[in-house]
Amino acid sequence: MVKEVTTVTKDSMDVLELLRKRGEDVDMDFLREAVRVLAQAIMEAEVSAQIGADHGERSQSRLTHRNGYRSRGWDTRTGSIELQIPRLRQGSYFPSLLEPRRRSERALLAVIQQAYIEGVSTRRVDDLIKALGCDGISKSQVSRVCKELDTVVSDFVNRPLDGGPYRYLWLDALRQKVRETGRVVNVSVVVATGVNAEGKREILGVDVGASEDGASWLAFLRSLVARGLRGVEHVISDAHQGLVDAIATVFTGASWQRCRTHFMTNLLTRVPKRAQSAVATVVGTIYQQPSPAQTRSQHQRVAAQLAGPFPEVAQLLEEAKEDILAFTAFPRSHWKQIWSNNPQERLNKEIRRRTDVVGIFPNRAAILRLIGAVLAEQHDEWIVSRRYLNMNAVDALEPAIEGLAVLPTAAD
């Protein structure tokens, strides 16, 4: 081990000595070569440690032999560097300085590079490409990476949904910009999440469409059922009519929960700005009750209280009563998770954090590649984390099950 450290140290000193000799005249080409030499020295030392012997050394502790090299590009701040990674006759070696990127990071870089080489990038994409030192990328390189990522994402979004029953289902959509036929247009990315039989969250599906109309939602929900989605009892979403109709068609007998957060936003548009805070506080008390019966009683009291000063608010509360109180038919310990789309909004925030870097996507496939990779990673994290809900909870399943708001079946 001392020998390996000494070898790396010596090579490092050689590079530093070269830098000292060049002084102020160090240019990017020279610096790039210095980084390459140092990286190569690190890899040689790591391989020697892994196989138990230096290059050409006879040793009883040797585990295997080297088997040439393979080339790999490495994007650095000094530019793209061609590394020669040692190969082994038995086993494999991957340099520590080239830790495999997370899928989402690879997807983000691939999309950025694709936008750049296809000439549809924005100013920020151009600046990011330069900062990453990736100006030497080729279309074939990016095509290869995209093909690999597309396979991974496709396997994820088309996998069988065999963890059911999925009692709760959250649906939401977000808009992205894409360049099509020479102009920038908005497309809709729809995402479905659910809780499986073990009480853990799953990303159930994602798709990219031209709009959020009823036909798009209907096709998306039917695709989830075709992949095995079953046992849905409660669906949470905003009040987009096309989506509500699609839910009623596909999940007959399931309750629909109008997202508490979206509902409050809509309700407050009927209130003068100076009174919005007070009205929001009063309406919020509906959701603070300990039982279904008390929640419904409080809803009546709040509607009556607001009928005088804000008749439009009272009317909306009455009209939306069954939709906003559908959660009361389920265990009390689940209420905070199933009365709004807030869990989905947090997921959307993470998606936007990545997509905002790109700004305008070069095509729809690039959108699905990046968002699919982000969702696949989130799904993996959820599966290995602690359960999201205790699906055996029965604390609020009272006889007053009539609180369940069942949607009428939409016409075909």
N, C-alpha and C positions, 0 to 999 in steps of 0.2 A: 504493500500500500504506500509505503514511503517513496518507493521508486515512481509510482504513478503520480503522486502529488508533485514530486520533484520534476517529472517530465512536463506536466502541465505548467508548473511555475516557471520552468525554463522557457517554454514556448511563449508564455505570457510576457516574460521579461524581454524576450526577443522582439515581440510586437511593440512593447513600450519603448524599447531602445530605438526601434525604427521610427516611432513617432517623435521621440526626442530629437533624432537626427534631422528629421524633416522640418521640425519646428513650426514656424508660422506658415510654411509652404504646403502644409497638409491639404490635399484636395480630396474630393469625395471618392474618386477612383482608388486612391491609395488607402483611404480609411476603410473602404469596402473590402479591399484585399486583406487589410489587417484583421478585420472582424472575421473574415473567412478562415484565415490561418489559425486564429485563436479558437474558433468553433471546431475546426478540424482536430486540433490538439485535444480539446475536451472530449470529443467523440472517441478518439483513439484510446485515451486513458480510461473512459468508461467501458469500452469493449474489452480492454485488457483486464479490468477488474471483474467483468462478468464471466469471462472464459478462464480466468485464473492464470494467464500468461501473457507476456508482451508479444509483439509481432515477431515471429521466427524463434521465439524462446522455447527451449526444451524444458518441460516441467511436469512433474508427476501430478500436480494439482490442476493441470489443464482439463477443462470440461469439454471443449470442442475446438474447432479451428475456424479461422476466418474464411470467407468465401467471396472475396472481391468486394465491390462497392455498387451502390445504386445511387443515381442522381436524384436530387430533390431541390426545388427552388425554395428559397427562404426570404420572405419579404421583411426588410429591416428599414430603419430610419436612414440608413446609408444607401438604400436601394436593394434591388433583388440580387441575392447571392446564390450561386450554384454550389450546393454542398455535396460531398461524396460520403454517403452514409455506409459504414461497414456492414457487410452481410455475414451471417454465420451459417455453417453447414447444418447445425442443429439448433433449434430454437430461433428466437428473433431478438433484435435489438432496436430500440427507439430512443433517440437522443433526449436527454432530460431538458435540453434547451429548446426542444421542439415539442413541448407538451401538446398533445392533441387538443385542438380547439373544441369548445362546446359546439354542438350542432347549430345552435342559434347564431353563434359568432361566425361559423363557417358560412352559414346561409347569408348573413348580413354582408360579409365581405364579398361573397359570390355575386349577390344582387348589385352591390355597388360597382364591382368590376364590370358586370354585364352592362349596366347603364352607361358606364364610361366608354367601353369599347364600341358600343352600338351608337354612340353619339347622341344619346338622349338624356344625358346627365344634367344636373343643375350645377350651379356654382359651388354649392357646398360639397357635392359629390366630387367634383374636380379637385377641390382643396383637400378633401380627405384622402383621395388617391395619392396626391403628392406627399402628404404628411406620412402616409404609410410606406412610401417608397415603392409603390406598385406600378410605376409607369412602364415597366417592362413586361406587363402581362400580355398574353396572346389570347385570341378568341378561342383557340383549341383548348387551352388550359382551362379557361372559364367554363367552356362547354362540358369538359370532363367532370369538373367539380359539381356543376349543376346537375349533371346526369346522376352522379352518386347521391346527392342530396334529394333529388326528386324520388329516387327509389325508396329512400328511408321515409320520407314524408308520405308517399303513397301507401306504403305498408301500414303506417300509423293511422291515416285517416280512413282507410278501408278495412281495418281489422275487425274481426267479429266482436260484437258487444255481448260478451258471455258472462258478465259479472252481475247480472240482474238478480232479482228485480230492481229496477232503478225507480224508486218511489218518487223522488223529486227531480225535476228537470228545469234548468235555467236556460233561457234563450235571449240572445242579444245580437246586435249588429253594429258594425262601425264602418265608416266610409274611408276609402283610400283613393288616391289619385293615380291614374295610369295613363300612359300615352298610347293612343290607338288611332290609326289612320291619320296620323299627322296632327292630332289635337289631344289635349289633356281632358280626360273625362273622369267622373266619379263612379266608382263601383262599390258594391256593398259586400262586406265580409261577414257572414253569419257564423256564429259559434254556439255550440250546445255543450253544457256541462251537466253532470248529474252525480248522484250519490249511489254507490253500488250497495249490494247486500251486506257488505262488511262495514258500511258507514263511511267509506272513503270516497273522496271526490275523484271524478274522471273527466277528462276531455272526451266528449262523445263524438263530436264531429265539427268540421269547418268546411266552408265552401265560399266561392267567390262568384257573385252574380251581378247583373247589370243594375238591379234595383231590389228593394225590399217589398215587392208586391206579393199578393197572396199566392200566385202561382209558384214563385220562387221558394217561398216558405213551405208550401205544400210539398213540393218536390224534395226539398231538403229533409223535412220531417219523415216523409215516406222512405227516404234512403236510410235513415237511422233505424226505422222499424225493420227494413229489409236486412240490415246487418245484425239484428237480434235485440234491439231495444224493446224491453217489455216491462210490465208492472208499473207503468207511470200513473201516479195518483194525483199529482199536484204539479202544475206548470207555472213558472214565474216569468213574467216578461212585462214590457211596456204595453200600452193600449193601441198599438198599430193595428188597424182593423183587419188588414190582410193576414197578419200573424195570428190574431185572435180567431179568425175563421178557420185558418189552417189547423190550429190546435184543436178546435172543436171537431173538425173532420177526422183527424188522425187519432186523437186520444179521446174517443167517446167515453163519457163517464168520468173523466178526470176533472178536477177543479182547476180553475184558472185564477191565479193571484195577480192582480194589477199591482205592479211594483209601487211600493209605498213612496219611494223617493221621487219617481216620475210623477206620481199622482199629486204629491205635495207641490211640486214645481208648477204643474198645470193649475192646481187650485189657487195658488197665490197670484196667478195672473188676473184673477177676479177681485183682487184686494188692493186698495191704495198702498203705495209703498210704505207710508208711515205706519200702517197697521199690520204689515206682513209678519213682522216678528211676533206680535201678540197672537195673531191668528194661528201661526205655525205652532206656537206653544200650546194653545188650547186644543188644536186638532191632534197634536202629539200625545195628549193624555189618553186618547183612544187605545194607543198601542202599549200603554203602561199598566194595563189591568191584569190581574192574576188568573183570570178564568175566562172561558168563552162567553158565559152569561154576562159577566161584568163588563166585558169588552163591548158587547152589543148594547148594553144599557148605557154605557158611557158614550157610544156613538150617537144614540138618540138624544142624550142630554146636550152634547156638543152641537148637533144639528139644530136643536131648538134654541140654544143660546145664540147661535150665529144667524138665525133666520131674520131677526129684526134688522141689525146693522148691515148684514151681508147676505141678502136673500139668494144671490147666485151661488154663493159658497154652500149654503144649506141645501139648495137644490142638487148641486153636484154630489154632496155627501150622500144624499138619499138615493140618487140614481146609481152611484157606484158602490153602494153598501155591500152587496154580496161579493163583489169583485175584490174590494179592499179588505174584507174580513174573512176570506176563504181560508186563511192560515189557521183560524181558530178551531178547525175540525181536526187538527193534528196535535201531537204532543207539545205541551207548553215549552219543554226544553228545546224544541226545534224552531220556535217562532221567530227568533231574531235572524235566523238564517233563511227562512222561507217566506218572509213577508216583503222582501225587496230583491232587486237585482244587484245589490251592493257587492256581493261576492264576485259577480261577473264583471262589475265595473273595475274592481281592482285588477282583474286579469286583463281587461282592456287597456288599463293604464300601462301595464308592462308591455303589451303589444305596441302601443303608440310610442313608447320610449325607443323601441327599435325601429319602427317604420318611419318615425320623424327624421331619422338620420338620412333616409333615402329621399323622402319628399315625394318624388314622382317616380313610379315604378316603370320599367321599360315594357312590361307586359303582365298579363294576369298570372301567368305561371310563376313569375318572380314573386308576386304577392303571396301566393299559396306556399311557395318554397320557404320564404322567410317566416311568415306567420305560423305555418305548419311546424317548422322547426322549433319556434318559441313554445308553441303549445305542447309539442311532444316532450320537451324538457320539463315543462310545468307538470304534465301528466305523470312523468316518472317520479318527480319529487312528491307529488301527492300520494302515489301508491306506496311509497316507502315511509311516509310520515304517519303520525298517529291518526286515528279515525276522526273524521270531521263531525259526524253525528252518531249518537247511540240509536241504532235502528230498532232496538228492543224497548225503547221508552214508551210508556203507556200512561203517563201521569195526567194527560189532558184529554184522553179519549173518553169523554163523557157521553151519556145517552143523547145529549142534544146534538146529534150528528147532522140535524137539518141545516146547520150552518154551512155545510159544504155547498159551494156554488158550482153546480154542474152546468156546463155550457150546452146550449141547444146544438144539435148537429147542423152544420152548414150545408147549404144546398150544393150539389155537385156542379 
